[in-house]
Amino acid sequence: MPAAVLEFIPPSVCAAVDEAKVVSLIDARNAARKAKNFKESDRIRDELAAMGVVLKDSKDGTTWEIAR
């Protein structure tokens, strides 16, 4: 998953987010969405939001950034 938006976030904020965990959760969310398991995909989105991660879905995939 693209994480280019992290370049614009201060390093001290980025250090608090486990990028590997975020990517893993996004992959799980995308799999849940593909299986039309929207309850699970919503749960994962909520988990990411609690970590301070904002998702943006587009036709090209899912990107994320740290909430400001």
N, CA, C and O atoms as a Maestro MAE file, in Angstrom:
{
 s_m_m2io_version
 :::
 2.0.0
}

f_m_ct {
 s_m_title
 :::
 protein
 m_atom[272] {
  # First column is atom index #
  i_m_mmod_type
  r_m_x_coord
  r_m_y_coord
  r_m_z_coord
  i_m_residue_number
  s_m_chain_name
  s_m_pdb_residue_name
  s_m_pdb_atom_name
  i_m_atomic_number
  :::
  1 25 0.833 -1.182 0.000 1 A "MET " " N  " 7
  2 3 0.000 0.000 0.000 1 A "MET " " CA " 6
  3 2 0.878 1.246 0.000 1 A "MET " " C  " 6
  4 15 1.899 1.277 0.687 1 A "MET " " O  " 8
  5 25 0.507 2.251 -0.742 2 A "PRO " " N  " 7
  6 3 1.305 3.479 -0.778 2 A "PRO " " CA " 6
  7 2 1.296 4.178 0.575 2 A "PRO " " C  " 6
  8 15 0.260 4.310 1.225 2 A "PRO " " O  " 8
  9 25 2.457 4.609 0.968 3 A "ALA " " N  " 7
  10 3 2.567 5.333 2.234 3 A "ALA " " CA " 6
  11 2 3.317 6.638 2.037 3 A "ALA " " C  " 6
  12 15 3.895 7.171 2.984 3 A "ALA " " O  " 8
  13 25 3.313 7.150 0.833 4 A "ALA " " N  " 7
  14 3 4.067 8.355 0.509 4 A "ALA " " CA " 6
  15 2 3.651 9.554 1.342 4 A "ALA " " C  " 6
  16 15 4.458 10.452 1.578 4 A "ALA " " O  " 8
  17 25 2.409 9.582 1.789 5 A "VAL " " N  " 7
  18 3 1.950 10.727 2.578 5 A "VAL " " CA " 6
  19 2 2.711 10.854 3.885 5 A "VAL " " C  " 6
  20 15 2.709 11.923 4.496 5 A "VAL " " O  " 8
  21 25 3.358 9.795 4.322 6 A "LEU " " N  " 7
  22 3 4.110 9.860 5.568 6 A "LEU " " CA " 6
  23 2 5.277 10.833 5.476 6 A "LEU " " C  " 6
  24 15 5.744 11.329 6.501 6 A "LEU " " O  " 8
  25 25 5.751 11.113 4.276 7 A "GLU " " N  " 7
  26 3 6.856 12.034 4.108 7 A "GLU " " CA " 6
  27 2 6.525 13.428 4.626 7 A "GLU " " C  " 6
  28 15 7.437 14.183 4.962 7 A "GLU " " O  " 8
  29 25 5.283 13.782 4.697 8 A "PHE " " N  " 7
  30 3 4.865 15.118 5.092 8 A "PHE " " CA " 6
  31 2 4.493 15.210 6.568 8 A "PHE " " C  " 6
  32 15 4.146 16.286 7.057 8 A "PHE " " O  " 8
  33 25 4.562 14.097 7.271 9 A "ILE " " N  " 7
  34 3 4.228 14.055 8.688 9 A "ILE " " CA " 6
  35 2 5.535 14.102 9.484 9 A "ILE " " C  " 6
  36 15 6.498 13.433 9.111 9 A "ILE " " O  " 8
  37 25 5.589 14.868 10.558 10 A "PRO " " N  " 7
  38 3 6.818 14.929 11.349 10 A "PRO " " CA " 6
  39 2 7.270 13.535 11.796 10 A "PRO " " C  " 6
  40 15 6.436 12.714 12.179 10 A "PRO " " O  " 8
  41 25 8.566 13.259 11.753 11 A "PRO " " N  " 7
  42 3 9.074 11.937 12.129 11 A "PRO " " CA " 6
  43 2 8.645 11.489 13.524 11 A "PRO " " C  " 6
  44 15 8.446 10.295 13.747 11 A "PRO " " O  " 8
  45 25 8.500 12.409 14.454 12 A "SER " " N  " 7
  46 3 8.097 12.024 15.810 12 A "SER " " CA " 6
  47 2 6.703 11.425 15.828 12 A "SER " " C  " 6
  48 15 6.417 10.548 16.643 12 A "SER " " O  " 8
  49 25 5.828 11.889 14.936 13 A "VAL " " N  " 7
  50 3 4.472 11.337 14.845 13 A "VAL " " CA " 6
  51 2 4.514 9.986 14.161 13 A "VAL " " C  " 6
  52 15 3.846 9.052 14.604 13 A "VAL " " O  " 8
  53 25 5.282 9.863 13.094 14 A "CYS " " N  " 7
  54 3 5.376 8.614 12.345 14 A "CYS " " CA " 6
  55 2 5.951 7.488 13.191 14 A "CYS " " C  " 6
  56 15 5.558 6.331 13.040 14 A "CYS " " O  " 8
  57 25 6.876 7.822 14.076 15 A "ALA " " N  " 7
  58 3 7.519 6.798 14.894 15 A "ALA " " CA " 6
  59 2 6.517 6.084 15.791 15 A "ALA " " C  " 6
  60 15 6.738 4.935 16.175 15 A "ALA " " O  " 8
  61 25 5.429 6.745 16.125 16 A "ALA " " N  " 7
  62 3 4.433 6.152 17.011 16 A "ALA " " CA " 6
  63 2 3.511 5.181 16.281 16 A "ALA " " C  " 6
  64 15 2.735 4.474 16.923 16 A "ALA " " O  " 8
  65 25 3.582 5.133 14.949 17 A "VAL " " N  " 7
  66 3 2.714 4.270 14.166 17 A "VAL " " CA " 6
  67 2 3.546 3.127 13.588 17 A "VAL " " C  " 6
  68 15 4.573 3.351 12.947 17 A "VAL " " O  " 8
  69 25 3.087 1.905 13.824 18 A "ASP " " N  " 7
  70 3 3.754 0.716 13.297 18 A "ASP " " CA " 6
  71 2 3.283 0.510 11.860 18 A "ASP " " C  " 6
  72 15 2.196 -0.019 11.626 18 A "ASP " " O  " 8
  73 25 4.113 0.933 10.894 19 A "GLU " " N  " 7
  74 3 3.714 0.891 9.488 19 A "GLU " " CA " 6
  75 2 3.377 -0.528 9.036 19 A "GLU " " C  " 6
  76 15 2.431 -0.716 8.270 19 A "GLU " " O  " 8
  77 25 4.124 -1.519 9.490 20 A "ALA " " N  " 7
  78 3 3.854 -2.904 9.100 20 A "ALA " " CA " 6
  79 2 2.469 -3.346 9.584 20 A "ALA " " C  " 6
  80 15 1.748 -4.045 8.872 20 A "ALA " " O  " 8
  81 25 2.109 -2.933 10.797 21 A "LYS " " N  " 7
  82 3 0.789 -3.293 11.326 21 A "LYS " " CA " 6
  83 2 -0.303 -2.597 10.536 21 A "LYS " " C  " 6
  84 15 -1.333 -3.202 10.239 21 A "LYS " " O  " 8
  85 25 -0.094 -1.328 10.189 22 A "VAL " " N  " 7
  86 3 -1.085 -0.589 9.411 22 A "VAL " " CA " 6
  87 2 -1.305 -1.268 8.064 22 A "VAL " " C  " 6
  88 15 -2.446 -1.476 7.652 22 A "VAL " " O  " 8
  89 25 -0.222 -1.612 7.380 23 A "VAL " " N  " 7
  90 3 -0.330 -2.253 6.070 23 A "VAL " " CA " 6
  91 2 -1.028 -3.601 6.193 23 A "VAL " " C  " 6
  92 15 -1.855 -3.952 5.351 23 A "VAL " " O  " 8
  93 25 -0.701 -4.356 7.233 24 A "SER " " N  " 7
  94 3 -1.340 -5.652 7.460 24 A "SER " " CA " 6
  95 2 -2.848 -5.496 7.681 24 A "SER " " C  " 6
  96 15 -3.644 -6.261 7.139 24 A "SER " " O  " 8
  97 25 -3.226 -4.504 8.476 25 A "LEU " " N  " 7
  98 3 -4.653 -4.261 8.722 25 A "LEU " " CA " 6
  99 2 -5.362 -3.796 7.453 25 A "LEU " " C  " 6
  100 15 -6.504 -4.183 7.206 25 A "LEU " " O  " 8
  101 25 -4.706 -2.981 6.660 26 A "ILE " " N  " 7
  102 3 -5.316 -2.532 5.404 26 A "ILE " " CA " 6
  103 2 -5.507 -3.719 4.465 26 A "ILE " " C  " 6
  104 15 -6.542 -3.827 3.806 26 A "ILE " " O  " 8
  105 25 -4.520 -4.606 4.398 27 A "ASP " " N  " 7
  106 3 -4.666 -5.802 3.565 27 A "ASP " " CA " 6
  107 2 -5.841 -6.657 4.034 27 A "ASP " " C  " 6
  108 15 -6.613 -7.161 3.218 27 A "ASP " " O  " 8
  109 25 -5.972 -6.818 5.351 28 A "ALA " " N  " 7
  110 3 -7.090 -7.594 5.903 28 A "ALA " " CA " 6
  111 2 -8.418 -6.911 5.604 28 A "ALA " " C  " 6
  112 15 -9.406 -7.574 5.289 28 A "ALA " " O  " 8
  113 25 -8.441 -5.586 5.704 29 A "ARG " " N  " 7
  114 3 -9.666 -4.839 5.397 29 A "ARG " " CA " 6
  115 2 -10.043 -4.992 3.936 29 A "ARG " " C  " 6
  116 15 -11.212 -5.195 3.609 29 A "ARG " " O  " 8
  117 25 -9.051 -4.895 3.053 30 A "ASN " " N  " 7
  118 3 -9.337 -5.058 1.627 30 A "ASN " " CA " 6
  119 2 -9.860 -6.455 1.319 30 A "ASN " " C  " 6
  120 15 -10.756 -6.608 0.488 30 A "ASN " " O  " 8
  121 25 -9.318 -7.470 1.972 31 A "ALA " " N  " 7
  122 3 -9.808 -8.835 1.789 31 A "ALA " " CA " 6
  123 2 -11.249 -8.959 2.287 31 A "ALA " " C  " 6
  124 15 -12.079 -9.605 1.648 31 A "ALA " " O  " 8
  125 25 -11.535 -8.339 3.426 32 A "ALA " " N  " 7
  126 3 -12.905 -8.370 3.959 32 A "ALA " " CA " 6
  127 2 -13.875 -7.663 3.011 32 A "ALA " " C  " 6
  128 15 -14.989 -8.138 2.792 32 A "ALA " " O  " 8
  129 25 -13.457 -6.542 2.455 33 A "ARG " " N  " 7
  130 3 -14.307 -5.809 1.506 33 A "ARG " " CA " 6
  131 2 -14.564 -6.648 0.259 33 A "ARG " " C  " 6
  132 15 -15.684 -6.696 -0.249 33 A "ARG " " O  " 8
  133 25 -13.512 -7.310 -0.230 34 A "LYS " " N  " 7
  134 3 -13.652 -8.150 -1.427 34 A "LYS " " CA " 6
  135 2 -14.639 -9.285 -1.176 34 A "LYS " " C  " 6
  136 15 -15.392 -9.671 -2.070 34 A "LYS " " O  " 8
  137 25 -14.631 -9.821 0.056 35 A "ALA " " N  " 7
  138 3 -15.548 -10.896 0.439 35 A "ALA " " CA " 6
  139 2 -16.920 -10.353 0.849 35 A "ALA " " C  " 6
  140 15 -17.792 -11.111 1.273 35 A "ALA " " O  " 8
  141 25 -17.101 -9.043 0.722 36 A "LYS " " N  " 7
  142 3 -18.343 -8.361 1.092 36 A "LYS " " CA " 6
  143 2 -18.680 -8.531 2.575 36 A "LYS " " C  " 6
  144 15 -19.847 -8.565 2.963 36 A "LYS " " O  " 8
  145 25 -17.623 -8.637 3.397 37 A "ASN " " N  " 7
  146 3 -17.779 -8.707 4.850 37 A "ASN " " CA " 6
  147 2 -17.572 -7.291 5.388 37 A "ASN " " C  " 6
  148 15 -16.522 -6.955 5.935 37 A "ASN " " O  " 8
  149 25 -18.605 -6.480 5.214 38 A "PHE " " N  " 7
  150 3 -18.488 -5.060 5.533 38 A "PHE " " CA " 6
  151 2 -18.433 -4.797 7.029 38 A "PHE " " C  " 6
  152 15 -17.867 -3.793 7.461 38 A "PHE " " O  " 8
  153 25 -19.009 -5.681 7.816 39 A "LYS " " N  " 7
  154 3 -18.922 -5.518 9.271 39 A "LYS " " CA " 6
  155 2 -17.456 -5.607 9.714 39 A "LYS " " C  " 6
  156 15 -17.000 -4.810 10.535 39 A "LYS " " O  " 8
  157 25 -16.726 -6.580 9.166 40 A "GLU " " N  " 7
  158 3 -15.312 -6.732 9.512 40 A "GLU " " CA " 6
  159 2 -14.480 -5.580 8.943 40 A "GLU " " C  " 6
  160 15 -13.585 -5.075 9.620 40 A "GLU " " O  " 8
  161 25 -14.760 -5.166 7.726 41 A "SER " " N  " 7
  162 3 -13.981 -4.071 7.146 41 A "SER " " CA " 6
  163 2 -14.207 -2.779 7.929 41 A "SER " " C  " 6
  164 15 -13.277 -1.991 8.102 41 A "SER " " O  " 8
  165 25 -15.422 -2.557 8.398 42 A "ASP " " N  " 7
  166 3 -15.705 -1.385 9.235 42 A "ASP " " CA " 6
  167 2 -14.984 -1.473 10.577 42 A "ASP " " C  " 6
  168 15 -14.493 -0.470 11.095 42 A "ASP " " O  " 8
  169 25 -14.925 -2.690 11.138 43 A "ARG " " N  " 7
  170 3 -14.233 -2.879 12.417 43 A "ARG " " CA " 6
  171 2 -12.747 -2.551 12.263 43 A "ARG " " C  " 6
  172 15 -12.152 -1.913 13.131 43 A "ARG " " O  " 8
  173 25 -12.159 -2.992 11.158 44 A "ILE " " N  " 7
  174 3 -10.746 -2.722 10.918 44 A "ILE " " CA " 6
  175 2 -10.518 -1.230 10.695 44 A "ILE " " C  " 6
  176 15 -9.545 -0.667 11.195 44 A "ILE " " O  " 8
  177 25 -11.410 -0.592 9.947 45 A "ARG " " N  " 7
  178 3 -11.286 0.860 9.748 45 A "ARG " " CA " 6
  179 2 -11.339 1.575 11.101 45 A "ARG " " C  " 6
  180 15 -10.568 2.505 11.336 45 A "ARG " " O  " 8
  181 25 -12.233 1.153 11.981 46 A "ASP " " N  " 7
  182 3 -12.334 1.759 13.309 46 A "ASP " " CA " 6
  183 2 -11.058 1.531 14.128 46 A "ASP " " C  " 6
  184 15 -10.610 2.419 14.853 46 A "ASP " " O  " 8
  185 25 -10.480 0.330 14.004 47 A "GLU " " N  " 7
  186 3 -9.235 0.029 14.717 47 A "GLU " " CA " 6
  187 2 -8.112 0.945 14.227 47 A "GLU " " C  " 6
  188 15 -7.333 1.468 15.024 47 A "GLU " " O  " 8
  189 25 -8.040 1.131 12.914 48 A "LEU " " N  " 7
  190 3 -7.028 2.019 12.356 48 A "LEU " " CA " 6
  191 2 -7.265 3.464 12.789 48 A "LEU " " C  " 6
  192 15 -6.314 4.185 13.093 48 A "LEU " " O  " 8
  193 25 -8.513 3.884 12.816 49 A "ALA " " N  " 7
  194 3 -8.838 5.245 13.249 49 A "ALA " " CA " 6
  195 2 -8.402 5.459 14.704 49 A "ALA " " C  " 6
  196 15 -7.917 6.534 15.058 49 A "ALA " " O  " 8
  197 25 -8.577 4.433 15.540 50 A "ALA " " N  " 7
  198 3 -8.160 4.533 16.942 50 A "ALA " " CA " 6
  199 2 -6.646 4.666 17.060 50 A "ALA " " C  " 6
  200 15 -6.141 5.189 18.053 50 A "ALA " " O  " 8
  201 25 -5.917 4.190 16.040 51 A "MET " " N  " 7
  202 3 -4.457 4.313 16.003 51 A "MET " " CA " 6
  203 2 -4.036 5.656 15.411 51 A "MET " " C  " 6
  204 15 -2.847 5.973 15.363 51 A "MET " " O  " 8
  205 25 -5.021 6.449 14.958 52 A "GLY " " N  " 7
  206 3 -4.717 7.746 14.369 52 A "GLY " " CA " 6
  207 2 -4.483 7.692 12.876 52 A "GLY " " C  " 6
  208 15 -3.884 8.604 12.305 52 A "GLY " " O  " 8
  209 25 -4.953 6.620 12.232 53 A "VAL " " N  " 7
  210 3 -4.746 6.417 10.802 53 A "VAL " " CA " 6
  211 2 -6.040 6.706 10.057 53 A "VAL " " C  " 6
  212 15 -7.101 6.200 10.421 53 A "VAL " " O  " 8
  213 25 -5.947 7.521 9.012 54 A "VAL " " N  " 7
  214 3 -7.091 7.856 8.168 54 A "VAL " " CA " 6
  215 2 -6.904 7.153 6.830 54 A "VAL " " C  " 6
  216 15 -5.849 7.262 6.206 54 A "VAL " " O  " 8
  217 25 -7.931 6.431 6.394 55 A "LEU " " N  " 7
  218 3 -7.887 5.723 5.113 55 A "LEU " " CA " 6
  219 2 -8.576 6.534 4.036 55 A "LEU " " C  " 6
  220 15 -9.543 7.253 4.288 55 A "LEU " " O  " 8
  221 25 -8.052 6.397 2.828 56 A "LYS " " N  " 7
  222 3 -8.682 7.011 1.660 56 A "LYS " " CA " 6
  223 2 -8.755 5.952 0.576 56 A "LYS " " C  " 6
  224 15 -7.728 5.492 0.076 56 A "LYS " " O  " 8
  225 25 -9.968 5.566 0.215 57 A "ASP " " N  " 7
  226 3 -10.187 4.564 -0.815 57 A "ASP " " CA " 6
  227 2 -10.410 5.245 -2.157 57 A "ASP " " C  " 6
  228 15 -11.098 6.261 -2.251 57 A "ASP " " O  " 8
  229 25 -9.813 4.665 -3.193 58 A "SER " " N  " 7
  230 3 -10.032 5.157 -4.553 58 A "SER " " CA " 6
  231 2 -10.039 3.958 -5.487 58 A "SER " " C  " 6
  232 15 -9.816 2.824 -5.065 58 A "SER " " O  " 8
  233 25 -10.295 4.221 -6.747 59 A "LYS " " N  " 7
  234 3 -10.301 3.134 -7.718 59 A "LYS " " CA " 6
  235 2 -8.914 2.507 -7.860 59 A "LYS " " C  " 6
  236 15 -8.787 1.378 -8.332 59 A "LYS " " O  " 8
  237 25 -7.888 3.231 -7.456 60 A "ASP " " N  " 7
  238 3 -6.511 2.747 -7.549 60 A "ASP " " CA " 6
  239 2 -6.046 2.015 -6.292 60 A "ASP " " C  " 6
  240 15 -4.927 1.504 -6.259 60 A "ASP " " O  " 8
  241 25 -6.883 1.957 -5.263 61 A "GLY " " N  " 7
  242 3 -6.517 1.262 -4.037 61 A "GLY " " CA " 6
  243 2 -6.732 2.144 -2.820 61 A "GLY " " C  " 6
  244 15 -7.384 3.186 -2.889 61 A "GLY " " O  " 8
  245 25 -6.178 1.708 -1.724 62 A "THR " " N  " 7
  246 3 -6.327 2.395 -0.445 62 A "THR " " CA " 6
  247 2 -5.003 3.047 -0.066 62 A "THR " " C  " 6
  248 15 -3.953 2.406 -0.102 62 A "THR " " O  " 8
  249 25 -5.061 4.325 0.297 63 A "THR " " N  " 7
  250 3 -3.902 5.010 0.843 63 A "THR " " CA " 6
  251 2 -4.246 5.415 2.266 63 A "THR " " C  " 6
  252 15 -5.407 5.384 2.676 63 A "THR " " O  " 8
  253 25 -3.228 5.790 3.001 64 A "TRP " " N  " 7
  254 3 -3.459 6.177 4.388 64 A "TRP " " CA " 6
  255 2 -2.518 7.299 4.788 64 A "TRP " " C  " 6
  256 15 -1.483 7.546 4.171 64 A "TRP " " O  " 8
  257 25 -2.937 7.966 5.859 65 A "GLU " " N  " 7
  258 3 -2.122 9.034 6.425 65 A "GLU " " CA " 6
  259 2 -2.434 9.117 7.908 65 A "GLU " " C  " 6
  260 15 -3.429 8.568 8.382 65 A "GLU " " O  " 8
  261 25 -1.582 9.802 8.617 66 A "ILE " " N  " 7
  262 3 -1.794 10.036 10.045 66 A "ILE " " CA " 6
  263 2 -2.759 11.192 10.204 66 A "ILE " " C  " 6
  264 15 -2.598 12.239 9.577 66 A "ILE " " O  " 8
  265 25 -3.761 10.998 11.045 67 A "ALA " " N  " 7
  266 3 -4.734 12.070 11.293 67 A "ALA " " CA " 6
  267 2 -4.008 13.261 11.899 67 A "ALA " " C  " 6
  268 15 -3.099 13.104 12.714 67 A "ALA " " O  " 8
  269 25 -4.415 14.433 11.494 68 A "ARG " " N  " 7
  270 3 -3.778 15.646 12.008 68 A "ARG " " CA " 6
  271 2 -4.590 16.268 13.098 68 A "ARG " " C  " 6
  272 15 -4.200 17.299 13.646 68 A "ARG " " O  " 8
  :::
 }
 m_bond[271] {
  # First column is bond index #
  i_m_from
  i_m_to
  i_m_order
  :::
  1 1 2 1
  2 2 3 1
  3 3 4 2
  4 3 5 1
  5 5 6 1
  6 6 7 1
  7 7 8 2
  8 7 9 1
  9 9 10 1
  10 10 11 1
  11 11 12 2
  12 11 13 1
  13 13 14 1
  14 14 15 1
  15 15 16 2
  16 15 17 1
  17 17 18 1
  18 18 19 1
  19 19 20 2
  20 19 21 1
  21 21 22 1
  22 22 23 1
  23 23 24 2
  24 23 25 1
  25 25 26 1
  26 26 27 1
  27 27 28 2
  28 27 29 1
  29 29 30 1
  30 30 31 1
  31 31 32 2
  32 31 33 1
  33 33 34 1
  34 34 35 1
  35 35 36 2
  36 35 37 1
  37 37 38 1
  38 38 39 1
  39 39 40 2
  40 39 41 1
  41 41 42 1
  42 42 43 1
  43 43 44 2
  44 43 45 1
  45 45 46 1
  46 46 47 1
  47 47 48 2
  48 47 49 1
  49 49 50 1
  50 50 51 1
  51 51 52 2
  52 51 53 1
  53 53 54 1
  54 54 55 1
  55 55 56 2
  56 55 57 1
  57 57 58 1
  58 58 59 1
  59 59 60 2
  60 59 61 1
  61 61 62 1
  62 62 63 1
  63 63 64 2
  64 63 65 1
  65 65 66 1
  66 66 67 1
  67 67 68 2
  68 67 69 1
  69 69 70 1
  70 70 71 1
  71 71 72 2
  72 71 73 1
  73 73 74 1
  74 74 75 1
  75 75 76 2
  76 75 77 1
  77 77 78 1
  78 78 79 1
  79 79 80 2
  80 79 81 1
  81 81 82 1
  82 82 83 1
  83 83 84 2
  84 83 85 1
  85 85 86 1
  86 86 87 1
  87 87 88 2
  88 87 89 1
  89 89 90 1
  90 90 91 1
  91 91 92 2
  92 91 93 1
  93 93 94 1
  94 94 95 1
  95 95 96 2
  96 95 97 1
  97 97 98 1
  98 98 99 1
  99 99 100 2
  100 99 101 1
  101 101 102 1
  102 102 103 1
  103 103 104 2
  104 103 105 1
  105 105 106 1
  106 106 107 1
  107 107 108 2
  108 107 109 1
  109 109 110 1
  110 110 111 1
  111 111 112 2
  112 111 113 1
  113 113 114 1
  114 114 115 1
  115 115 116 2
  116 115 117 1
  117 117 118 1
  118 118 119 1
  119 119 120 2
  120 119 121 1
  121 121 122 1
  122 122 123 1
  123 123 124 2
  124 123 125 1
  125 125 126 1
  126 126 127 1
  127 127 128 2
  128 127 129 1
  129 129 130 1
  130 130 131 1
  131 131 132 2
  132 131 133 1
  133 133 134 1
  134 134 135 1
  135 135 136 2
  136 135 137 1
  137 137 138 1
  138 138 139 1
  139 139 140 2
  140 139 141 1
  141 141 142 1
  142 142 143 1
  143 143 144 2
  144 143 145 1
  145 145 146 1
  146 146 147 1
  147 147 148 2
  148 147 149 1
  149 149 150 1
  150 150 151 1
  151 151 152 2
  152 151 153 1
  153 153 154 1
  154 154 155 1
  155 155 156 2
  156 155 157 1
  157 157 158 1
  158 158 159 1
  159 159 160 2
  160 159 161 1
  161 161 162 1
  162 162 163 1
  163 163 164 2
  164 163 165 1
  165 165 166 1
  166 166 167 1
  167 167 168 2
  168 167 169 1
  169 169 170 1
  170 170 171 1
  171 171 172 2
  172 171 173 1
  173 173 174 1
  174 174 175 1
  175 175 176 2
  176 175 177 1
  177 177 178 1
  178 178 179 1
  179 179 180 2
  180 179 181 1
  181 181 182 1
  182 182 183 1
  183 183 184 2
  184 183 185 1
  185 185 186 1
  186 186 187 1
  187 187 188 2
  188 187 189 1
  189 189 190 1
  190 190 191 1
  191 191 192 2
  192 191 193 1
  193 193 194 1
  194 194 195 1
  195 195 196 2
  196 195 197 1
  197 197 198 1
  198 198 199 1
  199 199 200 2
  200 199 201 1
  201 201 202 1
  202 202 203 1
  203 203 204 2
  204 203 205 1
  205 205 206 1
  206 206 207 1
  207 207 208 2
  208 207 209 1
  209 209 210 1
  210 210 211 1
  211 211 212 2
  212 211 213 1
  213 213 214 1
  214 214 215 1
  215 215 216 2
  216 215 217 1
  217 217 218 1
  218 218 219 1
  219 219 220 2
  220 219 221 1
  221 221 222 1
  222 222 223 1
  223 223 224 2
  224 223 225 1
  225 225 226 1
  226 226 227 1
  227 227 228 2
  228 227 229 1
  229 229 230 1
  230 230 231 1
  231 231 232 2
  232 231 233 1
  233 233 234 1
  234 234 235 1
  235 235 236 2
  236 235 237 1
  237 237 238 1
  238 238 239 1
  239 239 240 2
  240 239 241 1
  241 241 242 1
  242 242 243 1
  243 243 244 2
  244 243 245 1
  245 245 246 1
  246 246 247 1
  247 247 248 2
  248 247 249 1
  249 249 250 1
  250 250 251 1
  251 251 252 2
  252 251 253 1
  253 253 254 1
  254 254 255 1
  255 255 256 2
  256 255 257 1
  257 257 258 1
  258 258 259 1
  259 259 260 2
  260 259 261 1
  261 261 262 1
  262 262 263 1
  263 263 264 2
  264 263 265 1
  265 265 266 1
  266 266 267 1
  267 267 268 2
  268 267 269 1
  269 269 270 1
  270 270 271 1
  271 271 272 2
  :::
 }
}
